[in-house]
Amino acid sequence: MITSVFSKSRPINYIIVTVLLVVCFTVYQFNTNFNTISTLEIAKKIVFLTLLIGSLFITNFITKKNGLSKDNSYTFLLFCIFLILFPSILSNGSLIVSNAFILLALRRLISLQSLITPKEKIFDASIWIFTAALFHFWSILFILLVFISIIFHVSRDYRNWIIPFIALFTVVIIALLFSLIFDSSIIQSYIDNIKINVDLNYIETVFQSFSLGIYVVTAIIAFFSMFFIIGHKALNLQASYKKIIYAFLLGLAVFFLSPNKDNGYLIFTFVPVSIMLTNYLETIKKYWVKESILGIILFSSLLNYVLRLL
């Protein structure tokens, strides 16, 4: 049933997934503190929800515009499922904002394959990544994806290698001016939060173990299947798929280096895994296998979500 519904890109599919995200987000936010939440907090929640919905559609745009999947809604659905699988993300504003900016950068870097206005795309992607780093420092690692993209497409022009540094200077100047005008302590607070923590002994509940286990298995299947699939893709698309693979590895690096570790920091890997798993599902001929994979992931996510609320 899931496969038949989402095997095509229909407007109803996007409505179903968006409504699912809105319901899960709202219930999770107001489950415990609905009576005490302030108007300002409600406004922030609305902004975060808007960014999550926007991230869903940016993901869909990246996938469809650049031909990274066939005419289906699997990537759109999977990204939403992963958000529900780790509901702590739904209340982590800094991760939501940072990931949204990374997706905007990824959109520009994937489209670099067209070689249309490459300098503008490199600058835009770099700006988005450095802006994302203002909300979660280690997302700055995605700047490596900019240089990887330059190597793939426009490495011969030395000016392209300088553009990310110009973007860095731009973001730093604007951030410093903002801090000096509104609150100079922001700078020191930001610097103090730049830490490395590779300790993985953060799991405290069975729910964290369960959700992490489901996601690890899913990510492993998606990652390794991509190596067998990529060789059968059109030559002009292979660089884009390689960038998705690198984005996944960089997302893992962000997770491993981040302090105050939580499963939610895996959000930077959600889109790459969704795209890679979508391509794997498209290679499966047997309906029941495809249905089983999607069904297990969706059921596990919803089960973990509901149990977390009880």
N, C-alpha and C positions, 0 to 999 in steps of 0.2 A: 504493500500500500504506500509506504513512504517513497519507495523508488518510483512508482508510477506517478505520484503527485509531483515530485521534484525533478523528474527526468526531463522536464521542459521548463523554459523560462516564461512563466505566466505571471501576470500581475497579482493573481490571488496568492501565489507562492510567497511573494514578497510581503504581502499583507499578513499572511499567517505567521511568518517568522517575526515580523516587526511587532505584531500584537503579542506573541509569545515573549519576546524580550521585554516589552513594556510591562506586561503582567508580572513577570518574574522580578524585574527590577523594582517595581512598586511594592510588591509584597515583601521582598527582602528588606527594603529600606524602612518600611513602616511596621514591620512585624513586632518589634520590641519597644520602640520609642515614639509611636505615633502621637501620643498625648502630650509629649514634651518637646517635640521638634519645633523649631522656630521658623518664622517666615523666611528669614535669610537662608536657613538650611534647606528649606523646600526649594527656594530659587536655585541654589547650588545643585540640588539633585536633578532639577529639570534641565539644567545646563549639561550635567554629566550624561543624563539619559539621551539628550539631543546629540551629544558627541558619539555615544555608542551607536545610535541609529545611523548617524552620519558615517561612522566607521564601517558599518554593514554595507552601505551603498557605495562607499569608496572601494571597498573590497570587490564588490560586484563589478564596478566600473573597471578596475584594474584587470580583472579576469576576462571580461567580455571585450573590452576595447582592444586588448592586446592579444586576443585569441588564445588565452591560456587554458581554456576549457571549451567543451562543446556547448550546445544550446541546452543547458540545464541549470538548476538552482542549487546544486550540491554545495558549492563553496559558500554561498550565502547562508544556507542552513547550518553547515558545519561550524562556521565562525560563531553563530549564535549559540549552538550547542556547547561549544567550549567555554563561552562566557558563563553559561548556566552551570557547567561542570565545576567551575571555580567561583562560586557566588561572592567570595570576599572581594573580587575585583569590582563588583557592582557598587561598593562603597569606598573604593580607593580612587579619589579624584585625580591625583597626580599621575597614576598609571594610565587612567582613561585618556587624559589630555595628552600625555607623552606619546602614547601609542597612536592616537589620532594624527599627530604631527608626523610620526614615522610612516604612517600609511600614505600621507600626502607626499612625502619624499619618495616612497617606493613607487607611487604612481608616476612621478616624473622620471625616475630612473629606468623603469620598465619601458616607458615610451621613448627613451633615448635611442632605441633601435631604429627608429625612423630617420634619424640623423637630421631632423628638422629642428632648427634653433637649439643645437646641443648646449651652447654656453648658457643660455637662459635656463635650460632644464637642470644643468649642473648647479647653477647658482641657487635656483629655487629649492632643489633637493637639499643642498647644504644648509640653507637658511632654515628649512623645516627641521632638519636633524639637530642643529644647534639650539633651536627653540625648544625642541623636545627635551634636550638635555637640561634645560632650565627647570623642568618639572621632575625629571628623574635623570640624574647625572650620567649613569652608565649607558643610557641610550645613545650617548655620543659615539659609542663603538660603531654605530651604523654609518658613520662617515667613511669607514673603510669600504662600504658598499659603493660609495660615490667613486672612489679611486678604482675599484674593481670595474665599475661601469665605464670609466674613462679608458681603462686598458682594453676592454672589449670593443669599444667603438671609436674613440677619438683620441687615442694616445699620441698621435704624431704632432698635434698642435700643443706646444708647451704652455700656451695660455690657459688651456683647460685644467692644467695641474695647479694653477695659481688661484683659480676661482674659489675653491673651498676655503682658502685662507682669507680671501676677501670677505666671504660670507661670515666666517668666524669673527673677524674684526667688526663687522656690521652688527652682529647680534650682541657681542660683548659691550660695544659702545652704547647701544640702545638699552641694554639691561642695566648698565652702570648709571646711565642718566635717570632711568625709571627709579632705581634704588635711591639715588641721591635726592631726588625730588620728593619721594613719598616716605621712604624709611631706609636709612643707611645701614641699619642692622641686618637687612636682608642679605647683604653681601657676605658678612661674616657667618651668618647662619647657614648660608648655602655652602660656603667653604668647609664649615665644620661637619656637614653631612656627606662630604665626599670621602667615603670609606670603602674598603674592600672586605668582604666576608664570604669566604668559600666554604664555610661550615654548613653541611647539609643536615645536621641534626636539629631541624626545626619542627619536625612533625610531632604534634601533640595529641591528635585525635585520629580515630579510625576513619573519619570522613576525609581527612587530608590524605591518608594513605590510599584509600579507595580511589579517590578522584585522580591522584597522581599516577597510580598504577594503570588506570584506564587510559589516561592521556599518553603515558610513556609507550604503552603497547601500540596505540594508534599512531603516534609520531614515528616509531621505529618502522612500522609497516609502510607508512607514507614516504619516509625518507629513503629507505633502501629500494622500494619499488620504483622510485624516480630514476634511479641509475639505469634500470632496465628499460624504462619508458623513453627517456630523453633521446636515445639514439634513433628512435623511430619518428621523432618530431621533425618538422620542416627545419631546414638549416637556419632560416632567418628567425626562428623562434627559440633555438637552442640556447642562445645567450641569455634570453629572458628567463628560461627555466633554470639556468645556472645561477642567475641572480636570486631567484627564489630559494634555491638551495643555500646560497651564501647568507641570505637574509635569515633563514632558519638557524644556521650555525651562529650567527651574530646574536640572534635572539637568545639562544642558549647561553652564550657568553655573558649577556646582560643578566640573565637569571643567576648564573653561578657567582658573579662578582658582586651582586647587589647586597647591601647590608639589610638587617631586619628581614631576612628572607622569608618568603611566603610563596605558596603555589601561584598566587596571583601574578608574580613577576614573569610567569610563562606567557603572559598575554602577547609579548613581542614575537612569539613563535606561532600564534594562532593562525594568522593569515597564510604564511608559508605552508604550514601543515594542512590547512584546509584546501589550498590549491593543489598540493602534491597528492593528497588523498582523493580529491576529485578526479584527478587524472588516472589514479589507480582504479577507482570505481568504474571509470569509462572503459577500461580494458577488460572488465569482468563480463563474460557472456552469460553466465548462469544467473538468472533473476534472483533465485533464493539466496545465493551467496551475497549478492549486493544488498539485498533486503536485510539479511542477517547482520551484516556489518553496520549499516545505518541504524537498524533497530536496536542493536546492543549499545551503541554509543549514545543514542537518544534516550533509551530507557535508563541507562546508567546515570546519565546527567540529571534527568528528572528525579530519579530515586534519590540520588545524593543531595539534590537541592531540597526536596521535601523533607528528608530526614534531618537536614541541617536546621530546618525551621521548627522542628518539634522539640 
